Each structure stands twice: as structure tokens, then as C-alpha cells.
């Protein structure tokens, strides 16, 4: 296999311009004063020697610049520690005040202050971390520039670094998106994992599972999860993601009613900042619930992320499986779920795939516009991705389809996909699904993603031989008929409890696939480039995106090659992080 044209890296620049701006706030004299009080006599001697010896040599200049960088780095590290101490004290004060207050309005205001204090700490820490990293990187560069290096064949670089031949010899340089000296490259601070929730030392620590995230509007996100530390209640967090990847998040809200549990919640948001959440209240034979909310409807300043919930609505019974939701134009959402009807005196029992078209109104009001079948057999393991604003693809594990002319002939539908479209107040589904493995069995976890116009990828876990496979399907824009244009290809070995995908993970003009799954020791992504002319997948590579395994994970593509991931490791504490696709 040839050298791939793209790899997964933490895709961010160090905001060099912003750092330079911070540096210019400190005058030349101030830089000289960093830590100078104990070394003033030595500095005077050094300056006197410079005057007597004449203009400084290039070596003198290098040494002076290196010492200045070291002092600047020490100053930034010390200032960072002081800021963290102050914010820690403020957090303790506010947490204590919350425990002593009995007025709900005061408690809410104090909680907002706690959140603001945490956000302020993150921003300030990020600036100081960038200063420390900048000084370290420049110091390492100057060290390398003062000594002639050897050839790259004899040079061993650190992790996330590559060797390059320069006019001063071989040098280790951090790969794009990483910062450091070439021997200690790491992701920028703003792209490291961050806590999804701010929880003080005295608060009950969240243990999350069944995480799902949705991107809506310009840069808004909604995260839903089950909190096992609070009796399995369902909670949601909304906010917005800044360009650098940091999220501004509101405190969590419960979407389940008091005393009830949630299993496998899913969420979708609309362009008008309205969200729909669907879940079941028991792991097996549970009731199906949905609940809508509108974001930022309050006129109170500073409450732009407040959710106004409508009442929860029960819409089906005896549910054992996860549902799927997809947003559509006009504040509409399609809700897809396995359904069934019991046998009667005149009809046999039926299991099928059902879909509801919902209008999400202001303040959480819900209107059901209709129900529509998308499969005439039992289905489970539903996933959905959008093709165009009004069209989408549903992936499912379905029961075998029996030939109407010969009942002995059947087609396995364990890796099936169905085309759907919103037309007015209706949902229409093509009656001819595509089956990725018509003879295959034991197809378990799956993901589906848009990779090019009218083209989607379908990745899944094949249980018969414990391989992860991926196929590509093209949809005819006129007839909507689907055709497998790239047969299933192995992208991984072993068992993974989840196999998911992100749509258009790089750019629309340079199609790629991105599948995330559980590796042997770490959480992995598989990235492939796609040729839309030859319908071929090539240059696939695996990369670790977070150290260790996670018990729950969900992601969305932010655009510009950056992806936003929400996950919970074995500890259950929910985190978010950003990574991206970048050219080598």
C-alpha cells in the first residue's frame, strides 16, 4: 500500500498570532525582569562584559535569547499555577454558598457563576499553556539550530514528530497540529480531552453511559446520556463549540421524569435551536418516550442556553432496542424505531420498522404529522445519516426477506439500508432496500456516513469471523435506487462493542471515510480516502484518537476537518475532545 495522502492528527494551529499578541503585551524591560531579582548582579556583569568586548556575537545573541525564553517560560508556569489556585478558592467559596442557600433563584445564579468560573479558568489556562509550549518549542528550535545535525537516516524523532533535512542539518519537527520541540510533541491544550460537566469536589460524580451527541444550527451541540450515579436518569447538556474546539456548555438538565430511567437516548436538533430526545424507560420491554425542548427562549440575559421543555410523550410499548432521529427542514424531525402489533382474531402479529414525522414547536411543543413504515420485517440496530436536507439513509439489521413466489428463497438483511425522503408532511421510503451482505449473518454494531454527493459508506462488525467491514453505496439521484459500488472490504480485526462513522470527516471536495471503534488497548479511528470517479476506497490507516478504551462514545463533524467527540472511559466521567483530518 502506498503512502497515504491523509492521516488523522489533532488538527489545530497553535494560534501563533494570538501568542505573539500576548507576548507583545510584555515590554522588553518586563521580559528582562522575569525572575531577574536574584540574578541582577550577574546580569550587570554580563552587560559590562558586553560593553567592553564590543557588539555581541551570534553565539552571545543565541545564549541571551535562550535565557530570556527560559525566564519567560518560568514566568508563565508560575502565573498559571497562581491562577489555578485563585480559581480553586473561588470554586470552593461558590460551592459552599450553594449548599447554604435555600432560594432556587440564588442557587441558579450561583451555579451559573460556578460554570463561568470554570470557563474562565479553562480560557486562562489555555493562554498560559500556549505560552509555556511556545517558549519550549522556540528553545528546542534554538538548541537544534546552534549545532549541526546529522542526516535523517541516523536521527530518531519522538512520537508525533518527523525528521527533515535543513540548512543546519537534520531536525525533528512536530507533525502538523502538534506542538513541542520534536522530541516531546503533544496536542495543543485546547484539543486535549475536557470534562463535559463541571463538578466540584463536594458534588456527586457523574457516571455516564449511552452517550449521544448532535450538532445543529451554526455551532450548537446537544449531548444526552444516562447518569448511573443518579439512578439511571436521563440528562442533557447543550452549548456551542468555538472555532478552536473549546465548548461553552450549560449545566445539565434532566429530561426524564422523576424516578424513571433512560436507556439508549438519542437527540437531534433543528436550525431554530429546538431539540428532540427519544429513549425507552427499561432495557427490555420498555415504554418509548420522546420529549422536545427549545433552547434560548428566555429573555433573561445570560440564559441563552436555557432549555424550555415540553411534556414527555409515550408513543410505543414493549421496546427492546435503540431508536434513531434525524433533523429535517422546517423544525421537523424523523423518529425511527422498531415497532410491532399484536395478533388479533382477524390479523397475525407483525414486526416492522416504523417512522414518525414530528414538528418541533416553540417551548417544547410536539405535533405528530404521521407514521410511516420503512421496513416490513423486524429491525434493530438502527442508524441514520442525511444525504441532502430532505433525504436520508436508514441502516438496520433486518429479518430475512422471503421471496413472494418461492418461500424457500430468502435474502439476509442483516446489513440493510433504506432510502427515505420528506415530501411535504409525509415521509416516503423506497421499497427496495440495499443489502450489503445478502448471504451474511451475525452483523452486529454498525455505522453509516455521507462521504460524497449521493454516496454513503456502511461499516459494520461481522460476528462470524470477528472482522470490521466497510462498503460504499451510490444512490441514483433520479430513481433513488441504491447500488453497492465498492464491495465490503476489511478495515479491522477483532471485536468492538461499537462501530460508528462520521459524515464528510474532511472536505466535500476530498472525500474520506472515518470509522471509530474499540481497538485492543486504545480507542481507534480508521481513515480511508475515496475516489468518487473510480468508486474505490484506498489508503486506509488506523490511528489512536484517545488512550485507553471507552465504554460509551458519540461524535459529529464540525467542518473544516475537525470532529467533536463525547465519551466516557471506564470511570464513567463524561469528557469531550476534538481531533481532525489533515494532510501529511
C-alpha positions as CSV (number, residue, x, y, z in Angstrom):
1,X,0.0,0.0,0.0
2,X,1.4,3.4,-1.0
3,X,2.0,6.3,1.4
4,X,-1.4,7.7,2.4
5,X,-2.3,11.2,1.4
6,X,-4.1,12.0,4.7
7,X,-3.8,11.0,8.3
8,X,-5.6,11.7,11.5
9,X,-3.9,14.3,13.7
10,X,-5.1,16.8,16.3
11,X,-6.0,19.5,13.7
12,X,-5.2,22.9,15.1
13,X,-2.6,25.6,14.8
14,X,-1.2,27.0,18.0
15,X,-2.8,30.3,17.3
16,X,0.7,31.8,16.8
17,X,-0.6,35.2,16.1
18,X,-2.6,35.2,19.4
19,X,0.6,34.1,21.3
20,X,2.6,36.9,19.7
21,X,-0.1,39.3,20.7
22,X,0.2,38.1,24.3
23,X,4.0,38.4,24.2
24,X,3.8,42.0,22.9
25,X,1.8,43.0,26.0
26,X,5.0,42.5,27.9
27,X,7.6,45.1,27.2
28,X,11.3,44.3,26.5
29,X,12.1,45.6,30.0
30,X,9.4,43.4,31.5
31,X,10.7,40.3,29.8
32,X,14.2,41.1,31.2
33,X,12.6,41.5,34.7
34,X,11.1,37.9,34.7
35,X,13.0,36.3,37.6
36,X,15.8,38.9,37.4
37,X,15.7,40.0,41.1
38,X,18.0,37.2,42.2
39,X,20.4,37.4,39.3
40,X,20.8,41.2,39.0
41,X,24.5,41.2,39.8
42,X,25.2,38.5,37.3
43,X,23.3,40.5,34.7
44,X,25.2,43.6,35.4
45,X,28.5,41.8,35.0
46,X,27.2,40.2,31.8
47,X,26.2,43.7,30.4
48,X,29.5,45.2,31.4
49,X,31.4,42.5,29.6
50,X,29.4,43.1,26.5
51,X,30.2,46.8,26.6
52,X,34.0,46.1,26.9
53,X,34.0,43.3,24.3
54,X,32.0,45.3,21.7
55,X,29.0,44.2,19.8
56,X,27.6,40.7,20.8
57,X,28.5,37.7,18.6
58,X,25.8,35.4,17.1
59,X,26.5,32.9,19.8
60,X,26.0,35.6,22.5
61,X,22.7,36.6,21.0
62,X,21.6,32.9,20.9
63,X,22.5,32.4,24.5
64,X,20.8,35.6,25.6
65,X,17.6,34.7,23.7
66,X,17.6,31.2,25.2
67,X,17.9,32.6,28.7
68,X,15.1,35.0,28.1
69,X,12.9,32.2,26.8
70,X,13.6,30.1,29.9
71,X,12.7,33.0,32.1
72,X,9.5,33.7,30.2
73,X,8.6,30.0,30.4
74,X,9.1,30.0,34.1
75,X,7.0,33.2,34.5
76,X,4.2,31.6,32.5
77,X,4.3,28.4,34.6
78,X,4.3,30.3,37.8
79,X,1.4,32.6,36.7
80,X,-0.6,29.5,35.6
81,X,-0.2,27.9,39.0
82,X,-1.3,31.1,40.7
83,X,-4.4,31.5,38.5
84,X,-5.4,27.9,39.2
85,X,-5.1,28.4,43.0
86,X,-7.3,31.5,42.8
87,X,-10.0,29.8,40.7
88,X,-9.9,26.8,43.0
89,X,-10.6,29.0,46.0
90,X,-13.4,30.7,44.2
91,X,-15.0,27.4,43.3
92,X,-14.8,26.3,47.0
93,X,-16.5,29.6,48.0
94,X,-19.3,29.3,45.5
95,X,-19.9,25.6,46.2
96,X,-20.2,26.4,49.9
97,X,-22.6,29.2,49.2
98,X,-24.8,26.9,47.1
99,X,-25.0,24.4,50.0
100,X,-26.1,27.2,52.4
101,X,-28.7,28.9,50.1
102,X,-32.3,27.8,50.0
103,X,-33.6,30.2,47.4
104,X,-33.8,28.5,44.0
105,X,-33.1,31.7,42.1
106,X,-29.9,32.3,44.1
107,X,-28.8,28.7,43.7
108,X,-29.3,29.0,39.9
109,X,-27.3,32.2,39.8
110,X,-24.5,30.6,41.9
111,X,-24.4,27.6,39.6
112,X,-24.0,29.9,36.6
113,X,-21.2,31.6,38.5
114,X,-19.5,28.2,39.1
115,X,-19.8,27.4,35.4
116,X,-18.4,30.9,34.4
117,X,-15.6,30.5,36.9
118,X,-14.7,27.1,35.3
119,X,-14.9,28.5,31.8
120,X,-12.7,31.4,32.7
121,X,-10.1,29.0,34.2
122,X,-10.1,27.0,31.0
123,X,-9.5,30.0,28.8
124,X,-6.8,31.4,31.1
125,X,-5.1,28.1,31.5
126,X,-5.2,27.7,27.7
127,X,-3.4,31.0,27.2
128,X,-0.7,30.2,29.7
129,X,-0.3,26.6,28.4
130,X,0.3,28.1,24.9
131,X,2.9,30.5,26.3
132,X,4.7,27.6,28.0
133,X,4.6,25.4,24.9
134,X,5.7,28.3,22.7
135,X,8.7,29.0,24.8
136,X,9.6,25.3,25.0
137,X,9.3,24.9,21.2
138,X,11.4,28.0,20.5
139,X,14.0,26.9,23.0
140,X,14.2,23.5,21.4
141,X,14.5,25.0,17.9
142,X,17.3,27.3,19.0
143,X,19.2,24.4,20.6
144,X,18.9,22.5,17.3
145,X,19.9,25.5,15.2
146,X,23.1,26.1,17.1
147,X,24.5,22.6,16.4
148,X,24.9,20.9,13.0
149,X,22.7,17.9,12.9
150,X,23.3,14.5,11.3
151,X,21.3,13.0,8.4
152,X,17.7,11.8,8.9
153,X,18.7,8.2,8.5
154,X,20.6,8.5,11.8
155,X,18.1,10.7,13.6
156,X,15.3,9.3,15.8
157,X,12.5,11.6,16.5
158,X,9.9,11.5,19.2
159,X,6.2,10.5,19.0
160,X,4.2,12.7,16.6
161,X,7.4,14.1,15.0
162,X,9.2,13.7,11.7
163,X,12.8,14.3,10.6
164,X,13.6,16.9,7.9
165,X,16.9,18.0,6.4
166,X,17.6,21.7,6.7
167,X,20.4,24.0,6.0
168,X,21.7,23.3,9.5
169,X,21.3,19.6,9.3
170,X,18.7,17.0,10.3
171,X,16.0,18.3,12.6
172,X,13.0,16.7,14.3
173,X,9.8,18.8,13.7
174,X,6.4,18.2,15.2
175,X,3.8,16.9,12.8
176,X,1.0,19.3,11.7
177,X,-1.3,20.0,14.6
178,X,1.2,19.1,17.3
179,X,3.4,21.4,19.4
180,X,6.8,20.8,21.1
181,X,10.5,20.5,20.3
182,X,10.3,17.5,18.0
183,X,11.1,15.1,20.9
184,X,8.2,15.8,23.1
185,X,5.4,16.7,20.7
186,X,1.9,16.8,22.1
187,X,-1.6,18.1,21.1
188,X,-2.3,21.7,21.9
189,X,-4.1,22.2,25.3
190,X,-7.4,23.2,23.8
191,X,-7.5,19.9,21.9
192,X,-6.9,17.7,24.9
193,X,-10.0,15.9,26.5
194,X,-12.1,18.2,28.7
195,X,-14.7,17.4,31.3
196,X,-18.2,17.7,29.9
197,X,-19.5,18.7,33.3
198,X,-18.1,20.9,35.9
199,X,-18.4,19.1,39.2
200,X,-17.0,20.5,42.4
201,X,-15.2,18.3,45.0
202,X,-18.3,18.1,47.1
203,X,-20.7,17.1,44.4
204,X,-21.8,13.6,43.4
205,X,-19.6,12.5,40.5
206,X,-21.4,11.6,37.3
207,X,-21.1,8.1,35.8
208,X,-22.3,8.3,32.2
209,X,-23.3,5.6,29.7
210,X,-25.3,5.6,26.4
211,X,-23.9,8.9,25.2
212,X,-25.2,10.5,22.0
213,X,-24.4,13.9,20.5
214,X,-26.0,16.0,17.8
215,X,-24.8,19.2,16.0
216,X,-27.4,21.7,15.0
217,X,-27.7,25.3,13.9
218,X,-24.4,27.1,13.3
219,X,-22.3,25.6,16.1
220,X,-24.7,24.3,18.7
221,X,-24.4,20.9,20.2
222,X,-26.8,18.7,22.3
223,X,-25.5,15.8,24.3
224,X,-27.7,13.2,26.0
225,X,-26.6,10.4,28.3
226,X,-27.7,8.2,31.2
227,X,-26.4,9.0,34.6
228,X,-25.9,5.7,36.5
229,X,-24.8,7.6,39.6
230,X,-28.3,9.2,39.8
231,X,-30.4,6.1,39.4
232,X,-30.2,5.9,35.6
233,X,-31.9,9.2,35.0
234,X,-31.5,10.8,31.5
235,X,-29.6,14.1,31.3
236,X,-28.8,16.5,28.6
237,X,-26.2,19.2,28.1
238,X,-26.4,21.9,25.4
239,X,-24.0,24.5,24.3
240,X,-21.9,25.8,21.4
241,X,-18.5,24.9,20.1
242,X,-16.0,27.7,19.4
243,X,-13.8,27.7,16.3
244,X,-10.8,26.4,18.3
245,X,-12.7,23.4,19.5
246,X,-13.5,24.6,23.1
247,X,-17.1,24.2,24.1
248,X,-19.3,26.6,26.1
249,X,-21.7,24.4,27.9
250,X,-24.8,24.9,30.1
251,X,-25.4,23.0,33.3
252,X,-27.1,19.6,32.7
253,X,-30.9,19.2,32.7
254,X,-32.8,16.0,33.4
255,X,-35.2,15.0,30.5
256,X,-36.7,12.0,32.3
257,X,-39.5,12.4,34.8
258,X,-38.6,12.0,38.5
259,X,-37.9,8.4,39.4
260,X,-37.8,7.0,35.9
261,X,-34.8,5.7,34.0
262,X,-33.5,6.1,30.4
263,X,-31.9,3.6,28.1
264,X,-30.2,4.4,24.7
265,X,-31.3,8.1,24.4
266,X,-30.8,9.8,21.1
267,X,-31.1,13.5,20.2
268,X,-31.5,15.7,17.1
269,X,-31.6,19.5,16.9
270,X,-33.0,21.9,14.3
271,X,-31.8,25.2,12.9
272,X,-34.2,27.1,15.2
273,X,-32.4,25.7,18.3
274,X,-35.1,23.1,19.1
275,X,-34.2,19.6,20.1
276,X,-36.0,16.2,20.3
277,X,-34.9,13.4,22.6
278,X,-36.2,9.8,22.4
279,X,-35.5,6.9,24.8
280,X,-37.0,3.9,26.4
281,X,-37.5,3.5,30.2
282,X,-36.4,-0.1,30.6
283,X,-33.7,-2.2,29.0
284,X,-36.2,-4.8,27.7
285,X,-39.9,-4.3,27.1
286,X,-39.7,-0.6,28.0
287,X,-42.1,2.2,27.1
288,X,-40.9,4.6,24.3
289,X,-40.7,8.2,25.2
290,X,-40.0,11.4,23.4
291,X,-39.6,14.9,24.6
292,X,-38.8,18.2,22.9
293,X,-37.3,21.4,24.2
294,X,-36.4,24.9,22.8
295,X,-33.1,26.5,23.6
296,X,-32.6,30.1,24.5
297,X,-36.2,31.2,24.6
298,X,-35.7,33.0,27.9
299,X,-35.5,36.8,27.8
300,X,-33.1,36.8,30.8
301,X,-29.7,38.0,29.9
302,X,-27.1,35.2,30.2
303,X,-29.7,32.5,29.8
304,X,-29.2,31.9,26.0
305,X,-28.5,28.2,26.7
306,X,-31.5,27.6,28.9
307,X,-33.8,24.8,27.8
308,X,-37.6,25.0,27.9
309,X,-39.0,21.5,27.9
310,X,-42.4,20.3,26.8
311,X,-44.1,17.3,28.4
312,X,-42.8,13.8,27.7
313,X,-44.9,11.8,25.3
314,X,-45.3,7.9,25.3
315,X,-45.6,6.6,21.7
316,X,-44.9,2.8,21.8
317,X,-44.6,-0.1,24.2
318,X,-42.5,-3.2,24.7
319,X,-39.4,-1.7,23.2
320,X,-36.0,-3.5,23.4
321,X,-33.8,-1.5,21.0
322,X,-32.2,1.8,20.4
323,X,-34.1,4.3,18.2
324,X,-32.7,6.8,15.7
325,X,-33.5,10.5,14.9
326,X,-32.7,12.8,12.1
327,X,-33.4,16.5,11.7
328,X,-35.2,17.8,8.6
329,X,-36.0,21.3,7.3
330,X,-38.7,23.4,8.9
331,X,-38.1,22.3,12.5
332,X,-39.1,18.8,11.7
333,X,-37.6,15.5,12.9
334,X,-38.0,12.0,11.7
335,X,-38.0,9.4,14.6
336,X,-37.3,5.8,13.5
337,X,-37.9,2.8,15.8
338,X,-38.7,-1.0,15.8
339,X,-42.4,-1.5,16.1
340,X,-44.9,-4.3,16.3
341,X,-48.6,-5.0,16.5
342,X,-50.1,-8.0,18.4
343,X,-52.2,-10.7,16.7
344,X,-56.0,-10.3,16.6
345,X,-58.8,-12.5,15.7
346,X,-58.6,-11.3,12.1
347,X,-54.8,-10.5,11.7
348,X,-51.5,-12.0,12.5
349,X,-48.8,-10.4,14.6
350,X,-46.4,-8.1,12.8
351,X,-43.0,-6.7,13.5
352,X,-41.8,-3.8,11.3
353,X,-39.7,-0.6,11.1
354,X,-41.8,2.5,11.9
355,X,-41.1,6.2,11.4
356,X,-42.8,9.3,12.8
357,X,-42.6,12.8,11.2
358,X,-42.7,15.3,14.0
359,X,-43.0,19.1,14.1
360,X,-41.0,20.6,17.0
361,X,-42.6,23.8,18.1
362,X,-41.6,26.6,20.4
363,X,-41.2,25.7,24.1
364,X,-41.1,22.0,23.5
365,X,-44.5,21.6,21.8
366,X,-44.7,18.4,19.7
367,X,-47.0,17.7,16.8
368,X,-47.1,14.3,15.1
369,X,-47.7,14.7,11.3
370,X,-47.9,11.0,10.6
371,X,-46.5,7.5,10.9
372,X,-44.8,5.6,8.0
373,X,-43.3,2.1,7.7
374,X,-39.8,1.9,6.3
375,X,-39.4,-1.9,6.7
376,X,-42.0,-4.7,6.5
377,X,-39.9,-7.0,8.8
378,X,-38.4,-6.9,12.2
379,X,-35.5,-4.5,12.5
380,X,-33.0,-3.4,15.2
381,X,-29.6,-1.6,15.5
382,X,-30.9,1.5,13.7
383,X,-28.5,4.2,12.5
384,X,-29.3,7.1,10.2
385,X,-27.4,9.7,8.1
386,X,-28.5,12.6,5.9
387,X,-27.9,12.7,2.2
388,X,-29.5,16.1,1.4
389,X,-31.5,18.4,3.6
390,X,-34.7,16.3,2.8
391,X,-33.3,12.8,2.1
392,X,-31.6,10.3,4.4
393,X,-30.5,6.7,4.7
394,X,-31.5,4.3,7.5
395,X,-29.2,1.4,8.3
396,X,-30.6,-1.6,10.2
397,X,-30.3,-5.2,11.0
398,X,-33.4,-6.8,9.5
399,X,-35.1,-10.2,9.5
400,X,-34.6,-12.3,6.3
401,X,-36.8,-11.3,3.3
402,X,-38.8,-14.2,1.9
403,X,-39.4,-14.4,-1.8
404,X,-43.1,-14.0,-2.5
405,X,-43.0,-16.5,-5.4
406,X,-40.9,-19.1,-3.6
407,X,-40.9,-19.2,0.2
408,X,-37.8,-21.4,0.2
409,X,-35.8,-18.5,-1.2
410,X,-34.8,-15.8,1.2
411,X,-32.3,-12.9,1.4
412,X,-30.5,-12.0,4.6
413,X,-30.9,-8.4,5.6
414,X,-28.5,-8.1,8.5
415,X,-26.7,-5.2,6.8
416,X,-29.6,-3.4,5.1
417,X,-30.1,0.3,4.1
418,X,-33.3,2.1,3.2
419,X,-33.7,5.4,1.3
420,X,-36.0,7.9,2.9
421,X,-37.3,11.4,2.0
422,X,-39.5,14.1,3.4
423,X,-42.2,15.3,1.0
424,X,-44.5,17.9,2.4
425,X,-46.0,16.5,5.6
426,X,-45.1,12.9,4.6
427,X,-42.2,10.5,4.8
428,X,-41.6,8.3,1.7
429,X,-39.4,5.2,1.7
430,X,-38.1,3.3,-1.3
431,X,-39.5,-0.3,-1.1
432,X,-36.2,-1.7,-2.5
433,X,-33.5,-1.7,0.3
434,X,-29.9,-2.5,-0.5
435,X,-28.4,-5.5,1.3
436,X,-24.6,-5.2,1.8
437,X,-24.2,-8.9,2.7
438,X,-27.3,-10.8,1.3
439,X,-25.8,-14.1,2.5
440,X,-24.1,-12.9,5.7
441,X,-25.2,-13.5,9.3
442,X,-24.3,-12.1,12.7
443,X,-23.9,-8.5,11.6
444,X,-23.8,-6.5,14.8
445,X,-22.7,-2.9,15.5
446,X,-22.8,-0.6,12.5
447,X,-22.2,3.0,11.4
448,X,-23.3,4.9,8.3
449,X,-22.0,8.2,6.8
450,X,-22.2,10.5,3.8
451,X,-18.8,10.6,2.0
452,X,-19.7,12.3,-1.4
453,X,-22.8,13.5,-3.1
454,X,-25.4,10.7,-3.3
455,X,-22.8,8.3,-1.9
456,X,-22.6,6.8,1.6
457,X,-20.3,4.3,3.4
458,X,-21.6,1.5,5.6
459,X,-19.2,0.0,8.2
460,X,-20.1,-2.9,10.5
461,X,-18.9,-5.6,12.8
462,X,-19.2,-9.1,11.3
463,X,-19.5,-11.6,14.1
464,X,-18.9,-14.8,12.1
465,X,-15.2,-14.1,11.7
466,X,-14.8,-11.0,14.0
467,X,-13.8,-8.6,11.3
468,X,-14.9,-5.0,10.8
469,X,-16.0,-4.4,7.2
470,X,-16.9,-1.4,5.1
471,X,-18.8,-1.0,1.8
472,X,-19.7,2.1,-0.3
473,X,-23.2,2.6,-1.9
474,X,-24.2,5.1,-4.6
475,X,-27.8,6.4,-4.8
476,X,-29.3,7.2,-8.2
477,X,-30.4,10.8,-7.9
478,X,-33.5,10.2,-10.2
479,X,-34.7,6.8,-9.2
480,X,-33.3,6.6,-5.7
481,X,-32.2,3.1,-6.4
482,X,-29.1,2.1,-4.4
483,X,-26.1,0.1,-5.7
484,X,-23.1,-1.2,-3.9
485,X,-20.2,0.3,-5.8
486,X,-17.4,-0.9,-3.5
487,X,-17.9,-4.4,-2.1
488,X,-17.3,-5.0,1.6
489,X,-13.6,-4.6,2.5
490,X,-12.0,-5.5,5.8
491,X,-10.9,-2.4,7.8
492,X,-10.1,-4.1,11.1
493,X,-9.9,-7.3,13.1
494,X,-11.3,-8.3,16.4
495,X,-14.5,-7.5,18.4
496,X,-15.6,-3.9,19.1
497,X,-18.8,-3.1,21.0
498,X,-19.3,-0.1,18.8
499,X,-18.6,0.6,15.1
500,X,-19.6,4.2,14.2
501,X,-18.9,6.7,11.4
502,X,-18.7,10.5,10.9
503,X,-20.1,12.1,7.7
504,X,-17.7,14.0,5.5
505,X,-14.9,14.0,8.0
506,X,-12.5,16.1,5.8
507,X,-13.9,18.2,3.0
508,X,-16.6,17.6,0.4
509,X,-14.0,18.1,-2.4
510,X,-11.7,15.5,-1.0
511,X,-13.9,12.5,0.2
512,X,-12.8,10.3,3.0
513,X,-14.4,7.8,5.4
514,X,-13.9,7.8,9.1
515,X,-14.9,4.9,11.3
516,X,-14.3,4.8,15.0
517,X,-14.2,1.6,17.0
518,X,-12.5,-0.1,20.0
519,X,-9.0,-1.4,19.5
520,X,-7.1,-3.9,21.6
521,X,-5.8,-1.3,24.0
522,X,-6.9,2.1,22.7
523,X,-9.9,3.8,21.1
524,X,-9.2,3.9,17.4
525,X,-10.2,5.5,14.1
526,X,-9.9,4.1,10.6
527,X,-9.5,6.7,7.8
528,X,-9.6,5.9,4.1
529,X,-9.6,8.2,1.0
530,X,-12.3,7.6,-1.5
531,X,-12.2,8.1,-5.3
532,X,-15.6,9.2,-6.5
533,X,-14.7,8.6,-10.1
534,X,-13.5,5.0,-9.8
535,X,-15.7,4.3,-6.8
536,X,-12.7,2.9,-4.9
537,X,-11.6,3.1,-1.3
538,X,-7.9,3.2,-0.7
539,X,-5.0,4.2,1.6
540,X,-6.7,3.2,4.8
541,X,-4.9,3.7,8.1
542,X,-5.7,3.2,11.7
543,X,-4.9,5.8,14.4
544,X,-5.4,6.1,18.1
545,X,-7.6,9.1,19.0
546,X,-7.7,8.7,22.8
547,X,-5.6,6.5,25.0
548,X,-7.4,3.6,26.6
549,X,-10.8,2.2,26.0
550,X,-14.1,4.0,26.4
551,X,-17.4,2.4,27.4
552,X,-19.6,4.9,25.5
553,X,-18.8,7.4,22.7
554,X,-20.5,9.5,20.1
555,X,-19.2,12.1,17.6
556,X,-20.1,14.7,15.0
557,X,-18.1,16.5,12.3
558,X,-17.7,20.2,13.0
559,X,-16.5,21.1,9.5
560,X,-13.0,22.1,8.3
561,X,-11.7,18.6,9.1
562,X,-12.4,18.9,12.9
563,X,-14.6,16.3,14.7
564,X,-16.2,16.7,18.1
565,X,-16.3,13.6,20.3
566,X,-18.1,13.0,23.6
567,X,-17.1,9.9,25.5
568,X,-16.9,8.2,28.9
569,X,-14.0,6.0,29.9
570,X,-14.4,3.1,32.4
571,X,-14.7,5.5,35.2
572,X,-17.9,6.9,33.7
573,X,-16.8,10.6,33.9
574,X,-18.0,12.2,30.6
575,X,-15.5,14.1,28.5
576,X,-15.3,15.9,25.2
577,X,-12.4,16.3,22.8
578,X,-11.6,17.4,19.3
579,X,-9.5,15.8,16.6
580,X,-9.3,16.3,12.8
581,X,-8.1,15.1,9.5
582,X,-5.1,16.7,7.9
583,X,-2.7,16.2,5.0
584,X,0.8,14.8,5.7
